[in-house]
Amino acid sequence: MKALFKLELRQAFISRNSLIVFAIFIGLAFVFGRYVDFLSPSDLLNSLFLIYLFIGMIVASSLFSGIISNEIETQTIRYVVPYQSRGHILIVKYVTVLIYFFILIGSSILTVLALRRDASIPVQSLLFIIGAYIYSANLIVLISVLCKTEKKSIISAILVSIMLPTFSIMNMLKPSIIFKGLNKLTPYAYIDKSNGFLILIGLAVFMGVITIFVFNRKEV
């Protein structure tokens, strides 16, 4: 399991796309820390986290949505299953996605704090963005397990990442029971909620259970 984990981390951090994403996140943090002086210190990271919420889900979709489906499609997972349980494989994939984005968030926060000494870390917003990325990681892995090919999983994940904020916008513009219900399934419904982190963790656990159920019964 340790060898598999090291391999996944190396693949996650040294690919060209992941390095480009890292540069974009740090670049945004640099711009906010150096040039965005019209926001108060307490609102600086709040605003940055909102941007990260939207682009983070799209980025996760493009980078990691093939994390399971690609190995099933190429049948490379057959060389792993005899030596690692399916549960261990899911844990490694999931933790890899989380570590990548936690390092992104941590590096971005340090960049802003280095440039704006008066900036403060909003604890509730920080917990929310952490919960949102835990939610996103579970959603991406679930989509990757459900789809048969990497191409389908990438397209599906990107579409879902666009649909989630759309549900929230439609709920604001044209409230209805349907849009309200769909919005409750997205992170955007809990941005200003004090218990948003816990709700997102609950949704993530629910998706994780479905992922394990489907993956354990999937032919590889």
N, C-alpha and C positions, 0 to 999 in steps of 0.2 A: 504493500500500500504506500509506503514511503517513497519507493522508486517511482511509482505511478504519479504520486503527488508532485514530485520534483519535475517530472517530465511535463505535466500539465502546466505548472507554473512557468517553466522555461518557454513553452510554446505561447503562453498568454502574454508574456512580457517582451519577447524579442521579435515578434512579428511586426512588419512594417505598419500595418493598420493600427495595432495597439500603441505603437510609438507615436503615430500621428494623433491619435485620440489623447494620449497623455500630453502632448504638446498643446493641443487645443484647450484642454482643461486648465493647464498651468498658464497658458496665454490669457485666458479669460480672467483668471485670478490676478494676474499681473496688471491687466487693464483696470480691473476694479480697484485694486490696491493703489495704483499709481495715479489714475486719471479720473475715477469716479468720486469727485469730492462734493457732489450735491446731495449725497445720502449721508444720514447720520451714522456714526460708528456702529450703532446697534442694528441698523437696517442694511448695512453693507453686505454682510454674509447672508442675511435673510434673502436678499434679492439674488445673490449668486446661487444660493441653494435652489431657488425656484427655477433658475435657468438649468442648473444641473439635473433637476428632476425631469424636465422634458427631454433634453438632449441625452441624458443618461440612459433612458429606456431605449431610445433609437440606437444609441451606440452599442448597448448590450445586445440588442437584436442583431446588429450587423456583425459584431465580433464573436458572439458566443452561441447564437441560436443553432449552429450546426454541431455543437459540442458533443451531442450523443448521436444525432441522425447521420452525421458524416461517417462515424465509425461503424454504424450499422450498414450504411450504404456501401462502404468500401470493404465491409466484413472484417476490418481489423479488430473489432471488439471480440471476435471469436478467439483471438490469441490471448485475450485478457481474462475472459470469463472463467476459464478453467483454474486460474490462479487467484482471482479476486472475486468476491461475492458481488452481486449486482448492487447491493446496498452500499458497499464500499466504493464502487465505481461512481454511483450517484453523489456520495458525500464528497469525493475528490473533485468531481466536476463542479459541484455547487460551491464548495469552499474556494476553489480557484477563482471563480467569478467574483465572489465576495471580496477576497483579498485584493484583487486587481482594483476594484472600485473603492475599497476602503483606503488604499494607498493613494488613489487619485484625490479623494476627498481630503485626506490628511495633508497631502502635499499642497493642495490648493489653499487650505486654511493657513498653513505655515507661510505660504507666499504672501497672502493678504496681510497677515499679522506682521510680517517682516517689513512690509511697505507702509502699513498704516498702524502705527503703534497704539493709536487710540481706539482701534477696532476691538470689538468684544465678540465672544462666541455665544450666540443665542442657543442655550441648551435645548429648549423645546424644538427649535428648528433643526438642530443637529441630530437629535433623536429621530425626528421625522424623516430626514433625508437618509439616515441609516436604515430606518424601517422600510422606506420606499425602495432602497436598493436591495434589501433582503427580499422584499416582495417581488421585485423585478427579476432577481436571480432565480427564484422559484418558478416564476412565470416562464422565463426563457428555457429553463431546463425541462419544464413540463411540455412546452411546445416542441422542443427538440426530440423528446421521447415520443410524442404523438405523431410526428411527421416521419415519412419513410425516407425522404431524401434531404440533403442539406439545402438545396435550392428552395424546396417547399417550406422548410422550417425558417429560413431567412425571410422569405416573402411574407409568411404568416406572422412572424414575430414583428416585423416592421409595420405591417398593417394593424396589428393589435396595439402597438405602441402609439400609433396615430389615432386609432379609434378611442383609446382611453381618455385623452384630453377632450376629444370631440364629444363624448358622452357628457363630460362635465360642462362644456360650453353650452351644449344644447339644453342641459338641465337649467342653466341660468337664463338662457334666452327664451326657452319655451318649456316651462316646468310641466312635467306630467309624471304619472306613476311609473311609467316605463323608464323614462330617462332618470328619474330619481333612484329607481332600483338599480339600473346599470351603473349610475354614478357611485353608488355605495360600494361597488366592487372595484373601484379605482382608487389610487392613492390621493388623487386630487380632491376627493370629498373630505379628506381629513387634514388638510394643510393647516388650518387654524384650530384644530381640536387638541385639547390637552392630552387626550387619551389616544391620539392618532397613531403613535408608535405601537401601542399594544394591539390596536385593531389591525394594523398592517402585519404585525407578527402573527396574529390569528389567521388572517387570510393566507399568509405565506405557509403556515403549517398545514392549512387545509389543502393548498395546492401541492405541497410536499407529499402528503398522504396519497393524493391521486397519482402523482408521479411514480411513487414507489409501487402502487397497485398495478399501474399500466406497464411499467418497465419489467416487473417480475413476471408478467404474463406475455411479454413481447417476444416473438421469435427472432433470434439474432444469428 
